[in-house]
Amino acid sequence: MAQPLLIYNMLSHQKELFTPVTPGRVGMYVCGPTVYGDPHLGHARPAITFDVVFRYLQHIGYKVRYVRNITDVGHLEHDADEGEDKIAKKARLEQLEPMEVAQYYTNRYHTAMERLNVMPPSIEPHASGHIMEQIALVQQILDAGYAYESNGSVYFDVRKYQESTHKYGCLSGRVIEEMLATTRELDGQEEKRFPGDFALWKKASPEHIMRWPSPWSDGFPGWHAECTAMGAKYLGSPFDIHGGGMDLVFPHHESEIAQCVASTGHEPCRYWMHNNMITINGQKMGKSLGNFITLEEFFTGSHALLAQAYTPMTIRFFILQAHYRGTVDFSNEALQAAQKGYSRLMQAYHTLAALQPAATSSVDISAYRQQCYDAMNDDLNTPILIAHLFDIAKVVNTVADKKATLTQHDIDELRSLFDTFVFEVMGLRDESATGNAALVEGLMAMILAMRADAKSKKDWATSDRIRDSLSSLGITVKDGKDGATWNIG
């Protein structure tokens, strides 16, 4: 039985009780990457955010169809109706076929997502594989009278749509008068009746590589058409949740709503969810701004702004420490704090396995499960969830220090909470359980044995030197009456 879930709907600007179109089933569409460069931290945030949405909806009993697209055509350089196709430009510079570029960076994206433990979507459609559906969408909008052809290109008639529906700007809050005042003069703008009109189909210039035949010209679809066409194809219309980054609210998602209303008479979905931005010094991280750090650079520490390498789970925990609707500002200090927080949870999980049960519990843990669900049901509030999990970790450590007791039943309950909320819902992975973990454990056991031997001989200088050397590597050694223990962070 599904739990009551509130999500913030960008369309209404308030939290709403989640009620799917079809009981027990959820259709979710999320805008995926434009594949012309390596994935960076800004790409990780929506992927992780909606991975958690996907995971939690399944956990509370829904059957979810999750569609996340790959944009491999039609996204022009300036997110408007000017410039060169981003993938075609990359192909020209590297002397490759455009689809070779798209495939290479799609593969790189998938590899990064696997390392971040982001589950693959149910369906991952490519824009270039759905040209016919986009042509059909453009024709529907033309037939409805909300588009016009101009020199082989087709443009959406924003003013006519607004006069008929009063819906343009319903998501972003933009108004046509403001758009007219702020829209720059663009290449090909003379083809438009109104500067705010956007391309549904663009006639390809002679040098343009990526082109398809259509009733209007050999060309390519506008950027916004792909999501409207593919969302309807795989999820029906309307579907439940449309997600993406806050930077897509305008013009991309606003235009998607207009296209759907013009072609079907109704909006594409019930709930619009948007994650906020990753920033560097208060400025959005992005390829177009040139201030991004790729995920590979984070994993290897090979960027000048990075003080060290950060593991995939540190990155994931860093993103989940903030609510998905809040901004996250990059800093080494924040990432190092996330590394310690992640390590603290993993250490508590390992400690749970070694706890000795007592006949009675001196700690009441009965409220934790409901508190964790309450956090997630309140618009997927992962920072509050993490705060509750830290409280649980504190209980575990208190019991390990023999300052409190738990029964076997309560120990099992705490392990279940970790399994459910740390691993299943938040999608964290125990990195010590993979790779060379056994080797590390063996080496640490040998080093601590050497330190214990030095202490038994009252060789305090050697003992302290071993402890301090480990500390410089980020390994904390804690002495107790049952011997020394260690953890990273």
Backbone torsions as a table, in degrees:
resi	resn	phi	psi	omega
1	MET	NA	126.3	-176.7
2	ALA	-67.9	142.6	175.7
3	GLN	-77.6	153.1	174.3
4	PRO	-67.3	125.6	-174.1
5	LEU	-123.6	128.4	173.6
6	LEU	-103.7	132.4	173.0
7	ILE	-129.5	149.3	179.2
8	TYR	-80.9	118.4	179.8
9	ASN	-95.4	113.8	-178.7
10	MET	-59.9	-26.8	-178.2
11	LEU	-69.0	-38.9	-179.3
12	SER	-99.3	-9.8	-178.0
13	HIS	57.6	40.9	175.6
14	GLN	-157.6	161.7	174.9
15	LYS	-74.1	138.5	-180.0
16	GLU	-131.4	150.0	173.6
17	LEU	-66.6	126.0	-177.9
18	PHE	-75.9	119.4	177.7
19	THR	-131.3	107.1	-176.6
20	PRO	-70.4	160.1	179.2
21	VAL	-60.1	-45.8	178.9
22	THR	-112.6	119.9	-178.4
23	PRO	-53.2	132.3	176.9
24	GLY	84.5	-7.3	-177.8
25	ARG	-128.9	145.0	179.4
26	VAL	-131.0	132.7	170.9
27	GLY	-109.1	123.0	-177.2
28	MET	-129.6	128.1	177.7
29	TYR	-117.1	130.0	179.2
30	VAL	-128.6	133.7	178.6
31	CYS	-69.7	122.2	-179.6
32	GLY	-92.6	-165.5	-172.3
33	PRO	-80.6	154.9	163.4
34	THR	-91.6	116.2	-163.8
35	VAL	-92.6	80.2	175.6
36	TYR	-131.9	10.3	178.3
37	GLY	-166.2	169.9	-179.0
38	ASP	-64.9	144.4	177.4
39	PRO	-66.2	141.2	179.9
40	HIS	-121.1	-175.4	-175.3
41	LEU	-60.6	-33.5	177.4
42	GLY	-63.5	-29.9	176.0
43	HIS	-75.9	-30.0	-177.9
44	ALA	-65.9	-33.4	-173.3
45	ARG	-65.1	-53.4	177.9
46	PRO	-63.7	-35.7	179.9
47	ALA	-61.2	-45.3	-179.8
48	ILE	-71.9	-42.4	179.8
49	THR	-55.8	-51.7	-174.6
50	PHE	-83.0	-15.9	167.9
51	ASP	-64.7	-41.5	177.3
52	VAL	-66.6	-40.4	175.6
53	VAL	-59.3	-47.4	179.2
54	PHE	-58.1	-48.5	-178.9
55	ARG	-63.0	-43.7	-174.5
56	TYR	-71.5	-40.6	177.8
57	LEU	-59.2	-41.2	177.1
58	GLN	-66.7	-39.9	-178.2
59	HIS	-61.1	-39.2	-177.9
60	ILE	-87.7	11.7	166.1
61	GLY	110.1	0.3	-179.7
62	TYR	-84.0	147.4	167.9
63	LYS	-91.3	117.5	-169.7
64	VAL	-112.9	130.7	166.8
65	ARG	-105.7	112.7	-175.0
66	TYR	-108.2	117.1	179.3
67	VAL	-110.8	122.9	176.0
68	ARG	-130.1	118.7	-170.8
69	ASN	-85.7	164.9	169.1
70	ILE	-115.3	120.3	177.0
71	THR	-89.3	110.2	-179.5
72	ASP	-124.2	13.6	174.3
73	VAL	-163.6	149.9	168.8
74	GLY	92.3	-10.9	-179.3
75	HIS	-90.0	102.8	-175.6
76	LEU	-79.4	165.4	-169.2
77	GLU	-55.3	-38.8	-170.7
78	HIS	-108.9	22.9	178.8
79	ASP	56.4	22.3	179.1
80	ALA	-132.3	-150.6	-176.9
81	ASP	-106.2	36.3	-180.0
82	GLU	-135.2	168.1	174.2
83	GLY	82.5	-171.8	-176.3
84	GLU	-97.5	150.6	172.9
85	ASP	-58.1	132.0	-174.1
86	LYS	-59.3	-39.9	-178.6
87	ILE	-74.7	-40.9	178.3
88	ALA	-62.6	-38.0	178.4
89	LYS	-63.7	-45.3	179.1
90	LYS	-60.9	-40.6	179.6
91	ALA	-63.8	-41.5	179.7
92	ARG	-63.9	-43.8	-178.4
93	LEU	-66.6	-33.3	-176.7
94	GLU	-100.4	1.8	179.6
95	GLN	55.5	51.2	178.2
96	LEU	-126.3	164.4	170.2
97	GLU	-70.2	140.9	179.1
98	PRO	-53.7	-40.6	-179.0
99	MET	-71.4	-22.7	173.9
100	GLU	-68.1	-42.3	175.7
101	VAL	-61.7	-48.4	-177.6
102	ALA	-60.7	-43.0	-178.7
103	GLN	-67.0	-42.1	-179.3
104	TYR	-59.5	-48.4	-176.7
105	TYR	-78.2	-23.8	171.0
106	THR	-65.0	-43.8	177.5
107	ASN	-61.4	-42.3	179.3
108	ARG	-63.3	-40.1	178.4
109	TYR	-62.8	-46.3	-179.5
110	HIS	-61.0	-42.1	179.7
111	THR	-61.4	-44.0	178.9
112	ALA	-64.2	-40.0	-180.0
113	MET	-65.9	-38.7	177.3
114	GLU	-61.9	-40.9	-179.7
115	ARG	-66.7	-32.2	177.6
116	LEU	-82.1	1.9	-178.4
117	ASN	61.4	34.4	173.8
118	VAL	-85.4	122.4	-178.5
119	MET	-69.7	144.5	176.1
120	PRO	-66.1	148.2	177.6
121	PRO	-69.9	168.8	177.3
122	SER	-65.5	-39.9	-180.0
123	ILE	-138.8	138.2	178.6
124	GLU	-128.1	79.9	-176.5
125	PRO	-76.9	148.4	176.6
126	HIS	-103.0	139.9	179.7
127	ALA	-57.8	-40.1	-177.4
128	SER	-68.5	-18.2	178.3
129	GLY	-89.8	2.1	-176.6
130	HIS	-132.9	40.3	178.9
131	ILE	-66.2	-41.4	-178.6
132	MET	-61.9	-41.3	178.9
133	GLU	-64.7	-35.6	179.9
134	GLN	-72.8	-37.7	175.0
135	ILE	-61.7	-42.6	178.8
136	ALA	-62.6	-39.2	178.0
137	LEU	-63.0	-45.1	179.8
138	VAL	-60.4	-42.3	-179.9
139	GLN	-64.1	-39.2	177.5
140	GLN	-60.3	-43.0	-178.4
141	ILE	-68.6	-38.3	174.4
142	LEU	-61.6	-45.9	-178.9
143	ASP	-62.5	-31.5	179.6
144	ALA	-79.5	-9.2	176.8
145	GLY	89.3	14.0	-177.5
146	TYR	-108.0	19.0	177.4
147	ALA	-148.9	164.2	179.1
148	TYR	-146.5	150.9	177.4
149	GLU	-92.6	142.2	179.0
150	SER	-147.9	108.8	177.8
151	ASN	55.8	38.0	177.8
152	GLY	89.4	-10.3	173.9
153	SER	-99.9	158.5	177.9
154	VAL	-123.2	131.0	-177.9
155	TYR	-121.8	145.0	175.4
156	PHE	-77.4	131.8	-178.0
157	ASP	-88.6	90.9	-174.0
158	VAL	-63.3	-43.4	-176.9
159	ARG	-65.9	-41.5	179.0
160	LYS	-65.0	-40.4	178.0
161	TYR	-62.1	-43.9	-179.0
162	GLN	-66.2	-39.9	178.9
163	GLU	-62.9	-32.3	-177.1
164	SER	-87.2	-36.0	-170.5
165	THR	-116.1	-23.3	-174.3
166	HIS	55.9	32.5	-175.8
167	LYS	-109.7	-14.0	-176.8
168	TYR	-71.1	120.7	-173.3
169	GLY	103.2	0.0	-176.2
170	CYS	-64.8	-28.4	-179.5
171	LEU	-91.4	-43.5	-172.8
172	SER	-93.7	-18.6	-175.9
173	GLY	82.5	4.5	178.3
174	ARG	-70.8	150.8	173.8
175	VAL	-123.9	150.1	-173.0
176	ILE	-59.5	-39.5	-178.9
177	GLU	-61.1	-40.8	178.0
178	GLU	-66.9	-39.9	178.6
179	MET	-60.9	-41.6	-179.5
180	LEU	-62.8	-35.9	-177.5
181	ALA	-77.8	-25.0	-172.9
182	THR	-109.5	-9.3	-177.3
183	THR	-72.7	128.6	177.9
184	ARG	-75.4	158.5	171.3
185	GLU	-71.3	125.9	-175.4
186	LEU	-116.3	156.9	173.3
187	ASP	-59.3	135.8	180.0
188	GLY	78.2	3.9	-177.5
189	GLN	-64.7	-25.3	-179.8
190	GLU	-64.8	-16.9	176.7
191	GLU	-74.3	-17.9	-172.8
192	LYS	-91.7	148.0	173.5
193	ARG	-79.4	-25.9	-176.2
194	PHE	-145.1	134.8	-176.6
195	PRO	-56.8	-27.8	-178.8
196	GLY	-82.2	-6.6	175.8
197	ASP	-63.4	146.3	-178.4
198	PHE	-123.4	155.5	-174.1
199	ALA	-76.0	131.3	168.6
200	LEU	-96.3	-33.2	176.5
201	TRP	-146.2	135.6	179.7
202	LYS	-115.5	129.1	173.2
203	LYS	-68.1	132.8	-177.3
204	ALA	-80.5	135.8	172.8
205	SER	-71.2	161.4	-175.3
206	PRO	-54.7	-34.4	-177.0
207	GLU	-85.6	-4.5	-176.1
208	HIS	-73.5	123.3	-173.6
209	ILE	-78.3	-45.1	-171.9
210	MET	-87.2	106.7	-176.0
211	ARG	-149.8	151.3	179.4
212	TRP	-138.2	150.2	176.1
213	PRO	-72.7	146.0	177.3
214	SER	-148.2	171.6	176.9
215	PRO	-62.7	-15.2	-173.0
216	TRP	-107.8	-33.9	-179.4
217	SER	-178.8	168.1	164.8
218	ASP	-77.2	120.8	-175.7
219	GLY	-167.9	-146.7	-175.6
220	PHE	-152.6	155.6	-177.2
221	PRO	-73.1	154.1	171.2
222	GLY	-66.2	156.6	-175.5
223	TRP	-57.7	-39.6	-172.2
224	HIS	-73.9	-22.7	-172.6
225	ALA	-66.4	-33.4	-172.3
226	GLU	-60.8	-44.4	-175.3
227	CYS	-70.5	-38.1	177.2
228	THR	-61.4	-45.9	-177.2
229	ALA	-69.0	-45.2	-175.4
230	MET	-76.0	-34.1	176.2
231	GLY	-60.7	-46.2	179.7
232	ALA	-66.1	-38.6	-177.7
233	LYS	-62.3	-43.9	-172.0
234	TYR	-98.8	-17.5	-176.9
235	LEU	-122.0	-6.8	-175.6
236	GLY	80.6	-176.0	-177.1
237	SER	-148.9	121.1	-0.5
238	PRO	-83.0	156.7	172.6
239	PHE	-107.3	-170.9	-168.5
240	ASP	-88.4	-60.9	-171.0
241	ILE	-125.1	131.6	169.5
242	HIS	-116.7	125.1	-176.6
243	GLY	-123.1	166.8	177.0
244	GLY	164.5	-177.9	179.2
245	GLY	-75.1	154.8	179.8
246	MET	-58.8	-28.1	-179.5
247	ASP	-70.1	-10.0	179.7
248	LEU	-93.5	-6.1	-178.2
249	VAL	-54.8	-47.0	174.5
250	PHE	-134.9	131.1	9.2
251	PRO	-94.6	-10.0	-166.1
252	HIS	-62.8	-56.7	-175.2
253	HIS	-73.7	-33.8	174.6
254	GLU	-59.6	-41.4	-179.8
255	SER	-71.0	-34.5	175.8
256	GLU	-60.1	-44.0	178.2
257	ILE	-60.4	-46.0	-178.9
258	ALA	-60.5	-45.0	179.9
259	GLN	-61.3	-42.1	-177.5
260	CYS	-69.4	-45.6	179.2
261	VAL	-62.6	-41.9	-179.3
262	ALA	-64.6	-35.5	-174.9
263	SER	-92.5	-25.0	-175.9
264	THR	-123.1	-18.9	-177.2
265	GLY	91.3	-2.5	178.6
266	HIS	-142.1	167.3	-178.1
267	GLU	-77.1	159.5	-173.0
268	PRO	-71.8	-26.9	-173.0
269	CYS	-152.2	171.9	179.2
270	ARG	-89.0	-37.3	-172.7
271	TYR	-129.0	131.5	174.2
272	TRP	-107.8	120.8	179.6
273	MET	-117.7	133.1	-178.4
274	HIS	-133.1	127.2	170.8
275	ASN	-82.9	149.8	178.8
276	ASN	-83.5	-176.2	-167.9
277	MET	-90.4	156.1	161.7
278	ILE	-89.9	131.2	-178.2
279	THR	-122.2	156.3	170.7
280	ILE	-124.1	117.0	-175.7
281	ASN	53.5	39.0	175.9
282	GLY	82.4	-1.4	-178.9
283	GLN	-109.6	139.3	-179.2
284	LYS	-54.3	135.2	174.2
285	MET	-81.1	128.4	179.3
286	GLY	-169.0	157.0	179.4
287	LYS	-62.0	-41.4	-175.6
288	SER	-64.1	-25.5	179.8
289	LEU	-93.2	-11.6	176.9
290	GLY	71.2	17.5	-176.9
291	ASN	-113.0	23.4	-174.3
292	PHE	-92.3	158.2	172.3
293	ILE	-120.9	123.5	-177.2
294	THR	-71.2	159.0	178.6
295	LEU	-64.4	-37.1	177.5
296	GLU	-61.1	-38.6	177.7
297	GLU	-65.9	-36.4	175.3
298	PHE	-63.8	-43.8	-175.9
299	PHE	-68.6	-26.8	-177.5
300	THR	-106.2	-12.7	-177.3
301	GLY	72.0	24.2	-170.5
302	SER	-96.4	24.6	176.5
303	HIS	-114.7	144.8	-175.0
304	ALA	-60.8	-27.3	-178.9
305	LEU	-81.5	-7.4	-175.7
306	LEU	-97.2	130.3	178.0
307	ALA	-80.5	-18.1	-176.9
308	GLN	-165.3	175.0	171.6
309	ALA	-81.4	149.8	178.6
310	TYR	-127.0	134.0	-177.3
311	THR	-73.0	159.7	178.3
312	PRO	-55.8	-37.8	-179.0
313	MET	-73.8	-27.2	172.0
314	THR	-64.5	-42.9	177.4
315	ILE	-61.8	-45.7	-179.0
316	ARG	-62.3	-45.2	-179.5
317	PHE	-65.1	-39.6	177.1
318	PHE	-55.5	-44.5	-179.1
319	ILE	-70.7	-39.3	-177.2
320	LEU	-77.3	-14.8	176.5
321	GLN	-66.1	-22.2	177.7
322	ALA	-105.3	149.2	173.9
323	HIS	-65.7	143.5	-172.9
324	TYR	-61.2	-22.0	179.6
325	ARG	-90.2	-1.2	178.0
326	GLY	-99.8	154.4	176.7
327	THR	-75.3	154.7	176.6
328	VAL	-127.1	119.9	-179.1
329	ASP	-98.4	126.5	179.8
330	PHE	-67.5	136.4	165.9
331	SER	-160.6	152.9	176.4
332	ASN	-63.4	-35.1	179.8
333	GLU	-62.5	-42.8	-179.7
334	ALA	-66.6	-39.0	178.8
335	LEU	-69.0	-37.1	177.8
336	GLN	-67.8	-35.9	174.8
337	ALA	-65.0	-39.5	177.5
338	ALA	-64.5	-39.5	177.9
339	GLN	-59.7	-43.1	178.7
340	LYS	-67.6	-39.6	179.1
341	GLY	-64.4	-44.6	177.5
342	TYR	-60.9	-45.8	-180.0
343	SER	-61.6	-36.3	179.7
344	ARG	-62.6	-41.7	178.3
345	LEU	-67.4	-43.3	-179.1
346	MET	-64.8	-40.0	179.4
347	GLN	-63.4	-40.8	177.9
348	ALA	-62.9	-38.3	179.5
349	TYR	-64.3	-42.0	177.5
350	HIS	-66.9	-39.8	179.9
351	THR	-62.9	-35.4	179.0
352	LEU	-53.7	-40.0	-176.3
353	ALA	-65.9	-23.8	-176.7
354	ALA	-99.0	-1.8	-178.0
355	LEU	-66.8	139.8	175.7
356	GLN	-94.6	123.0	-177.9
357	PRO	-70.2	152.6	176.6
358	ALA	-114.9	171.6	-180.0
359	ALA	-70.8	-30.7	179.5
360	THR	-136.5	158.6	176.5
361	SER	-99.0	135.1	175.1
362	SER	-96.4	-1.1	-179.7
363	VAL	-122.2	133.6	177.8
364	ASP	-88.8	111.8	-179.0
365	ILE	-107.2	9.6	-170.7
366	SER	-65.0	-24.0	-175.1
367	ALA	-86.4	-14.9	-170.1
368	TYR	-62.4	-42.9	-176.4
369	ARG	-61.1	-47.1	-179.8
370	GLN	-65.3	-37.1	178.1
371	GLN	-62.4	-38.7	178.8
372	CYS	-66.2	-44.1	177.2
373	TYR	-64.9	-40.0	179.8
374	ASP	-60.3	-39.4	179.0
375	ALA	-63.6	-46.6	-178.2
376	MET	-70.2	-35.1	-179.8
377	ASN	-74.0	-14.8	176.0
378	ASP	-93.4	71.7	176.7
379	ASP	58.4	41.8	174.2
380	LEU	50.6	58.5	-174.0
381	ASN	-84.1	81.2	-177.1
382	THR	-65.0	-32.8	177.1
383	PRO	-63.1	-36.9	176.8
384	ILE	-69.5	-39.9	175.7
385	LEU	-57.8	-46.5	-179.7
386	ILE	-62.2	-37.5	177.7
387	ALA	-61.0	-41.7	177.4
388	HIS	-65.3	-39.4	180.0
389	LEU	-67.0	-34.6	174.1
390	PHE	-65.1	-37.1	175.4
391	ASP	-61.2	-41.1	178.1
392	ILE	-64.9	-41.8	178.1
393	ALA	-60.2	-37.7	178.8
394	LYS	-63.6	-40.3	177.0
395	VAL	-62.1	-45.5	-179.7
396	VAL	-58.4	-46.3	-178.7
397	ASN	-66.8	-35.5	178.1
398	THR	-64.6	-40.8	177.6
399	VAL	-67.8	-40.7	179.1
400	ALA	-61.7	-32.6	177.8
401	ASP	-82.3	5.1	177.7
402	LYS	62.1	31.3	175.7
403	LYS	-102.4	0.3	176.9
404	ALA	-158.1	167.7	-179.1
405	THR	-130.2	154.0	174.4
406	LEU	-138.6	145.0	173.4
407	THR	-77.7	166.7	177.2
408	GLN	-60.8	-37.1	178.8
409	HIS	-60.2	-44.2	-178.7
410	ASP	-71.9	-35.2	175.0
411	ILE	-61.9	-43.3	178.0
412	ASP	-63.1	-37.4	178.9
413	GLU	-65.4	-42.3	178.9
414	LEU	-66.0	-39.1	176.1
415	ARG	-63.2	-39.1	178.0
416	SER	-63.7	-38.6	178.4
417	LEU	-64.8	-40.6	176.2
418	PHE	-63.2	-48.3	-179.3
419	ASP	-58.3	-40.8	-177.0
420	THR	-74.2	-54.3	-168.3
421	PHE	-92.9	-32.4	178.8
422	VAL	-79.1	-48.2	-171.8
423	PHE	-93.9	-49.5	-175.7
424	GLU	-75.0	-50.4	-173.8
425	VAL	-82.1	-53.2	-179.6
426	MET	-79.1	-14.2	174.5
427	GLY	72.2	20.1	175.5
428	LEU	-74.4	151.4	179.7
429	ARG	-121.5	142.1	177.8
430	ASP	-78.7	99.2	-175.6
431	GLU	-67.4	-22.2	178.1
432	SER	-72.4	-15.1	-179.0
433	ALA	-88.9	1.4	-178.2
434	THR	-123.6	169.7	173.2
435	GLY	66.3	-126.8	-175.0
436	ASN	-99.1	33.5	-176.0
437	ALA	-59.7	-42.3	-178.4
438	ALA	-63.7	-39.5	178.0
439	LEU	-63.3	-44.5	179.9
440	VAL	-61.9	-45.5	179.3
441	GLU	-58.7	-43.0	-179.6
442	GLY	-64.7	-43.9	178.8
443	LEU	-63.6	-41.4	-179.6
444	MET	-66.7	-38.1	177.2
445	ALA	-61.7	-42.0	179.4
446	MET	-65.6	-43.4	-178.7
447	ILE	-64.8	-43.4	-180.0
448	LEU	-67.6	-32.1	176.1
449	ALA	-66.4	-39.6	176.8
450	MET	-63.8	-39.8	179.4
451	ARG	-67.5	-40.5	178.5
452	ALA	-63.5	-38.3	177.5
453	ASP	-63.8	-42.3	178.1
454	ALA	-62.0	-41.8	179.6
455	LYS	-65.4	-37.1	-179.3
456	SER	-66.5	-25.6	178.3
457	LYS	-94.5	7.7	-178.8
458	LYS	59.6	30.4	176.4
459	ASP	-90.8	74.3	-173.0
460	TRP	-65.3	-30.4	-179.1
461	ALA	-63.5	-45.5	178.5
462	THR	-66.7	-42.4	178.8
463	SER	-57.9	-47.3	-179.3
464	ASP	-68.2	-36.3	-179.4
465	ARG	-64.8	-40.8	177.8
466	ILE	-63.2	-46.2	-180.0
467	ARG	-61.3	-45.1	-177.2
468	ASP	-68.5	-36.1	178.2
469	SER	-65.4	-41.1	176.7
470	LEU	-65.5	-40.4	179.4
471	SER	-60.3	-38.8	179.4
472	SER	-65.3	-20.9	177.0
473	LEU	-93.5	4.5	179.2
474	GLY	86.7	16.6	-180.0
475	ILE	-108.2	122.2	-178.8
476	THR	-98.0	128.4	177.0
477	VAL	-104.9	130.9	-179.0
478	LYS	-122.1	122.2	179.6
479	ASP	-86.9	135.0	177.0
480	GLY	-138.6	174.4	-176.1
481	LYS	-70.1	-18.3	177.2
482	ASP	-98.4	13.4	-179.2
483	GLY	112.2	-179.5	-177.1
484	ALA	-88.4	143.9	172.9
485	THR	-123.5	163.2	-178.0
486	TRP	-140.6	155.1	171.2
487	ASN	-154.4	159.5	178.5
488	ILE	-88.1	125.9	178.6
489	GLY	111.2	NA	NA
